[in-house]
Amino acid sequence: MAYRDERVPDHLLIKIEQRDDPVSAVSEDDARHRSVAYPTILWSAPIFGCAEEVDGRWRILRLNADEPQDARDSLASHFRKLFSETPQTAEHTVERAAYEEAYELLDWEPVDELAANGRRYRIIRAQPFIRMGPDGPEPPRPTDPDPHPPGQAERSASRWDGFVIDPTAGTGLADGLVRMEMISASYRAETVPEDVHADSRRAVATHPNVVLLPVCYTVGEHVSGRWRPRSSNNYPTPQAARDAESLSVGDIARTENTSIEELIAAYARARAAHRPPRTDDFEVQGVPCRVTRVETFVRVGPDGPEGPRPSDPDPLPPPARQVQQLRDQGLMPDPD
């Protein structure tokens, strides 16, 4: 397709930059070797979050929800925070009212886009994926940052919060090739229901570019000859994944007579005595585990990042409607 003045629209641009610094060179080399060693791409379930438009670019506020409604609830919490932080003065009356109106709307309606105080907000959809090879899922790369020692990785903040979804930002060759590969990618028809496949193909046309998010990590476990996620959680660094997943409540021995108080106390003692591993491969109660590298992309179109699809599971109504339904069923008393 030809464009006036030979200028590609921003939402279609992939800007690959030649980076000559040693760290970038090693990272590019890591990426090339890993694409050969772990050639198979497996998509995980989509995740959802909320973003705000700032100066023509969308900035992620939070991205950690399994369903769109969870992301709407996070956005409502964001508006409540803005409301509480806005001074209760005459000159801020309109601003506070806009934030209050926004979170009250989200309490009742499954809204995926709205505006407040001149700024747009949107529920967004992201697609995680991992790479698999003959020996299992791809572990962290030598050049992946892992700054904190075992037991202290909770200091690692999410690298997604505040991330700007900018398709025009420069990228290295390896990431540029990944983006080009994912542009036309969709769910395979034989693996998903028909409506999910149709939505996936439609998204390729409506949101024809992708932006890669910072890499995150999870832990997989090898059970019955297959690798599976140890949990659905993602973490900002490899050590944060090791710290969180090398010991869980499910690893604490208990019987049918164990009370919740006893279980909590046993877990607290085990956690205090636990020494998280530093290696990418370790065992938990004899089960092989591996820190797994998770890549994630967001589809973008002319108007920004993709929102939830009609076929995305979204079973729960907004919280105020849930409460009203329970009251209508006699399962919750009316307020005084």
PLY file of the C-alpha trace (Angstrom):
ply
format ascii 1.0
element vertex 336
property float x
property float y
property float z
element edge 335
property int vertex1
property int vertex2
end_header
0.00 0.00 0.00
1.30 3.48 -0.90
1.05 6.41 1.51
1.12 10.13 0.80
4.57 11.63 1.29
5.84 8.06 1.83
4.85 8.35 5.48
3.55 5.19 7.12
0.73 5.83 9.63
1.92 5.61 13.22
-0.26 2.62 14.03
1.40 0.57 11.26
4.99 1.53 11.97
7.75 -0.84 13.11
10.88 1.22 13.59
13.97 -0.99 13.83
17.09 0.73 15.14
20.69 -0.39 14.81
22.11 -0.50 18.33
25.88 -0.80 18.61
26.36 -0.92 22.38
27.73 -4.20 23.80
24.63 -5.04 25.89
22.32 -4.73 22.89
24.65 -6.85 20.78
24.67 -9.64 23.36
20.88 -9.39 23.78
20.37 -9.72 20.02
22.67 -12.74 19.98
20.73 -14.32 22.88
17.47 -13.79 21.01
18.80 -15.44 17.85
20.06 -18.50 19.71
16.85 -18.87 21.72
14.63 -18.64 18.63
16.43 -21.76 17.35
16.56 -23.60 20.68
12.90 -22.83 21.52
11.14 -22.61 18.15
7.54 -23.38 19.16
5.28 -20.55 20.34
2.41 -21.35 22.71
-0.18 -18.72 23.51
-1.54 -18.39 27.02
-4.97 -17.07 27.96
-5.35 -13.32 27.33
-5.03 -10.86 30.17
-6.78 -7.54 30.65
-6.02 -4.18 32.15
-6.79 -0.49 31.95
-4.98 2.35 30.23
-5.26 6.11 29.84
-4.49 8.25 26.82
-1.77 10.82 27.45
-0.61 13.15 24.64
-1.88 10.80 21.96
-0.29 7.67 23.44
-1.86 5.05 25.71
-0.24 4.41 29.08
-0.97 1.23 31.06
-2.37 1.83 34.52
-2.70 -1.84 35.50
-2.50 -5.09 33.60
-3.09 -8.22 35.66
-6.73 -9.28 35.23
-7.96 -12.65 33.98
-11.30 -11.20 32.84
-12.44 -7.82 31.50
-14.65 -7.14 34.54
-11.67 -7.46 36.87
-9.94 -4.77 34.78
-13.03 -2.54 34.98
-12.98 -2.91 38.75
-9.31 -1.85 38.75
-10.19 1.21 36.69
-13.01 2.07 39.12
-10.48 1.83 41.96
-8.18 4.16 40.04
-10.97 6.76 39.77
-11.75 6.39 43.48
-8.10 7.08 44.24
-8.10 10.16 42.00
-11.31 11.32 43.67
-9.81 10.93 47.17
-6.60 12.71 46.18
-8.33 15.69 44.58
-8.67 18.59 47.04
-12.17 19.31 48.34
-12.12 22.91 47.21
-14.45 24.96 45.05
-12.05 25.04 42.10
-11.87 21.22 42.07
-15.60 20.55 42.35
-16.05 19.68 38.66
-12.94 17.49 38.65
-14.07 15.50 41.69
-17.56 15.12 40.26
-16.14 13.66 37.02
-14.13 11.05 38.91
-17.13 10.17 41.07
-19.35 9.82 38.01
-16.75 7.57 36.36
-16.43 5.06 39.19
-20.17 5.00 39.80
-20.72 4.22 36.11
-18.19 1.37 36.27
-19.88 0.03 39.41
-23.07 -0.52 37.40
-22.18 -0.88 33.71
-19.62 -3.08 31.85
-18.05 -0.09 30.12
-14.83 -0.64 28.18
-14.11 2.99 27.34
-14.97 6.31 28.93
-13.65 9.84 29.43
-13.10 11.83 32.61
-11.71 15.35 32.95
-10.69 15.47 29.30
-8.76 12.21 29.33
-9.76 8.91 27.70
-9.59 5.58 29.49
-9.91 2.08 28.04
-9.99 -1.56 29.05
-7.23 -3.26 27.06
-6.43 -6.82 26.04
-2.94 -8.35 25.96
-1.74 -11.72 24.66
1.02 -13.58 26.55
3.01 -16.37 24.93
5.94 -18.63 25.79
8.53 -20.40 23.68
8.94 -24.18 23.89
11.84 -26.42 22.88
12.74 -30.10 23.18
13.69 -29.67 26.85
10.60 -27.64 27.81
9.76 -23.92 28.17
12.30 -21.18 27.57
14.05 -20.09 30.81
15.31 -16.54 31.42
18.04 -15.34 29.09
21.50 -14.43 30.40
20.86 -10.78 29.54
17.48 -10.59 31.32
17.75 -8.25 34.36
17.54 -10.05 37.72
18.80 -7.49 40.24
17.58 -8.72 43.62
18.93 -11.63 45.69
16.73 -14.53 46.85
14.08 -13.51 49.33
14.18 -9.81 48.40
12.58 -9.83 44.96
9.31 -8.41 46.26
11.07 -5.07 45.83
10.73 -5.56 42.06
7.93 -3.37 40.73
5.79 -4.32 37.76
7.40 -3.24 34.50
3.98 -2.96 32.89
2.47 -0.31 35.15
3.10 3.02 33.44
4.36 1.45 30.21
3.49 3.55 27.13
2.05 1.56 24.21
3.90 3.32 21.41
4.15 1.50 18.05
6.56 4.20 16.78
9.18 3.61 19.48
12.43 2.23 18.16
13.15 -1.46 18.67
16.01 -3.87 18.09
16.09 -6.32 15.21
15.04 -9.36 17.26
12.00 -7.65 18.78
11.14 -6.15 15.41
11.07 -9.62 13.88
8.85 -10.88 16.69
6.43 -8.02 16.09
6.34 -8.78 12.37
5.65 -12.43 13.15
2.80 -11.61 15.53
1.09 -9.08 13.25
-0.64 -11.82 11.26
-0.88 -14.35 14.09
-4.27 -15.59 15.27
-5.73 -18.59 17.06
-5.78 -21.77 14.99
-9.31 -22.77 13.99
-8.90 -26.35 15.19
-7.91 -25.29 18.72
-10.64 -22.80 19.68
-14.41 -22.32 19.26
-15.59 -20.76 16.02
-16.45 -17.36 17.54
-13.05 -17.13 19.24
-11.30 -17.87 15.95
-13.47 -15.35 14.06
-12.70 -12.61 16.60
-9.02 -13.46 16.40
-8.97 -13.13 12.62
-11.01 -9.91 12.77
-8.49 -8.38 15.20
-5.71 -8.84 12.64
-7.61 -6.43 10.38
-8.90 -3.96 12.96
-5.65 -3.79 14.96
-2.96 -4.55 12.38
0.15 -3.88 14.47
1.50 -5.15 17.78
3.60 -3.67 20.58
5.72 -5.91 22.79
5.51 -5.33 26.52
8.44 -5.82 28.91
9.17 -9.50 29.48
7.84 -11.15 32.63
8.29 -14.56 34.22
6.35 -17.44 35.67
7.17 -20.96 36.90
6.23 -24.13 35.06
6.16 -27.64 36.53
6.66 -30.99 34.79
3.84 -33.35 35.72
2.85 -36.62 33.99
5.24 -35.98 31.13
3.93 -32.50 30.36
4.85 -28.96 31.30
2.11 -26.84 32.82
1.98 -23.51 34.70
2.49 -23.85 38.44
0.17 -20.86 38.82
-1.38 -18.17 36.63
0.78 -15.40 38.12
3.44 -13.45 36.25
6.37 -11.69 37.92
8.67 -8.82 36.84
11.97 -10.67 37.40
13.12 -14.29 37.42
13.93 -14.15 41.14
10.50 -12.75 41.96
9.04 -15.85 40.26
11.38 -18.15 42.21
10.58 -16.44 45.51
6.83 -16.64 45.01
6.42 -20.05 43.38
9.12 -22.21 45.01
6.84 -22.48 48.04
3.06 -22.16 48.07
0.21 -23.02 50.41
-0.43 -26.12 48.30
2.99 -27.45 49.28
2.08 -27.56 52.99
1.10 -31.03 54.22
-2.36 -31.15 55.74
-5.23 -33.50 56.48
-8.99 -33.10 56.33
-8.87 -32.14 60.02
-6.35 -29.32 59.53
-8.00 -26.01 60.39
-7.43 -22.87 58.37
-5.63 -21.33 61.34
-3.25 -24.31 61.54
-2.63 -24.15 57.80
-1.86 -20.42 57.91
0.52 -20.92 60.85
2.28 -23.83 59.11
2.66 -21.80 55.94
4.07 -18.85 57.87
6.67 -21.11 59.52
7.58 -22.74 56.21
7.86 -19.39 54.46
10.12 -18.02 57.22
12.41 -21.04 56.89
12.31 -21.18 53.10
15.37 -20.32 51.05
14.30 -19.49 47.49
16.55 -20.96 44.78
18.69 -18.90 42.44
18.71 -21.45 39.62
16.14 -21.57 36.82
15.54 -25.33 37.27
14.67 -26.66 40.71
12.36 -29.15 42.39
9.41 -28.67 44.73
8.56 -31.88 46.60
10.15 -33.91 43.85
8.37 -32.09 41.00
10.72 -30.50 38.41
10.05 -26.76 38.03
11.46 -24.14 35.71
11.39 -20.36 35.69
9.75 -19.56 32.37
10.12 -16.48 30.21
6.77 -14.93 29.21
6.50 -12.50 26.31
3.36 -10.41 25.82
2.00 -8.20 23.07
-0.87 -5.75 22.68
-2.59 -5.27 19.34
-2.93 -1.66 18.19
-5.05 0.02 15.54
-5.68 3.57 14.32
-7.39 4.45 17.63
-5.00 2.72 19.99
-4.83 -0.63 21.82
-7.33 -3.43 21.36
-10.08 -3.86 23.93
-11.89 -7.03 25.01
-13.35 -9.20 22.26
-16.99 -10.37 22.23
-15.81 -13.98 22.66
-13.60 -13.25 25.68
-15.08 -14.87 28.81
-16.64 -12.17 30.97
-19.15 -13.96 33.21
-19.58 -11.57 36.11
-21.61 -8.36 36.10
-20.28 -5.14 37.64
-20.19 -5.20 41.47
-23.25 -3.04 42.12
-25.30 -5.23 39.81
-24.02 -8.35 41.57
-25.20 -6.93 44.88
-28.57 -5.99 43.41
-29.02 -9.49 41.98
-28.26 -11.06 45.37
-30.79 -8.78 47.02
-33.41 -9.63 44.41
-32.80 -13.31 45.18
-33.09 -12.73 48.91
-29.45 -13.69 49.47
-28.41 -10.30 50.81
-30.34 -7.93 53.05
-31.38 -4.51 51.84
-29.26 -1.64 53.19
-30.58 0.16 56.24
0 1
1 2
2 3
3 4
4 5
5 6
6 7
7 8
8 9
9 10
10 11
11 12
12 13
13 14
14 15
15 16
16 17
17 18
18 19
19 20
20 21
21 22
22 23
23 24
24 25
25 26
26 27
27 28
28 29
29 30
30 31
31 32
32 33
33 34
34 35
35 36
36 37
37 38
38 39
39 40
40 41
41 42
42 43
43 44
44 45
45 46
46 47
47 48
48 49
49 50
50 51
51 52
52 53
53 54
54 55
55 56
56 57
57 58
58 59
59 60
60 61
61 62
62 63
63 64
64 65
65 66
66 67
67 68
68 69
69 70
70 71
71 72
72 73
73 74
74 75
75 76
76 77
77 78
78 79
79 80
80 81
81 82
82 83
83 84
84 85
85 86
86 87
87 88
88 89
89 90
90 91
91 92
92 93
93 94
94 95
95 96
96 97
97 98
98 99
99 100
100 101
101 102
102 103
103 104
104 105
105 106
106 107
107 108
108 109
109 110
110 111
111 112
112 113
113 114
114 115
115 116
116 117
117 118
118 119
119 120
120 121
121 122
122 123
123 124
124 125
125 126
126 127
127 128
128 129
129 130
130 131
131 132
132 133
133 134
134 135
135 136
136 137
137 138
138 139
139 140
140 141
141 142
142 143
143 144
144 145
145 146
146 147
147 148
148 149
149 150
150 151
151 152
152 153
153 154
154 155
155 156
156 157
157 158
158 159
159 160
160 161
161 162
162 163
163 164
164 165
165 166
166 167
167 168
168 169
169 170
170 171
171 172
172 173
173 174
174 175
175 176
176 177
177 178
178 179
179 180
180 181
181 182
182 183
183 184
184 185
185 186
186 187
187 188
188 189
189 190
190 191
191 192
192 193
193 194
194 195
195 196
196 197
197 198
198 199
199 200
200 201
201 202
202 203
203 204
204 205
205 206
206 207
207 208
208 209
209 210
210 211
211 212
212 213
213 214
214 215
215 216
216 217
217 218
218 219
219 220
220 221
221 222
222 223
223 224
224 225
225 226
226 227
227 228
228 229
229 230
230 231
231 232
232 233
233 234
234 235
235 236
236 237
237 238
238 239
239 240
240 241
241 242
242 243
243 244
244 245
245 246
246 247
247 248
248 249
249 250
250 251
251 252
252 253
253 254
254 255
255 256
256 257
257 258
258 259
259 260
260 261
261 262
262 263
263 264
264 265
265 266
266 267
267 268
268 269
269 270
270 271
271 272
272 273
273 274
274 275
275 276
276 277
277 278
278 279
279 280
280 281
281 282
282 283
283 284
284 285
285 286
286 287
287 288
288 289
289 290
290 291
291 292
292 293
293 294
294 295
295 296
296 297
297 298
298 299
299 300
300 301
301 302
302 303
303 304
304 305
305 306
306 307
307 308
308 309
309 310
310 311
311 312
312 313
313 314
314 315
315 316
316 317
317 318
318 319
319 320
320 321
321 322
322 323
323 324
324 325
325 326
326 327
327 328
328 329
329 330
330 331
331 332
332 333
333 334
334 335
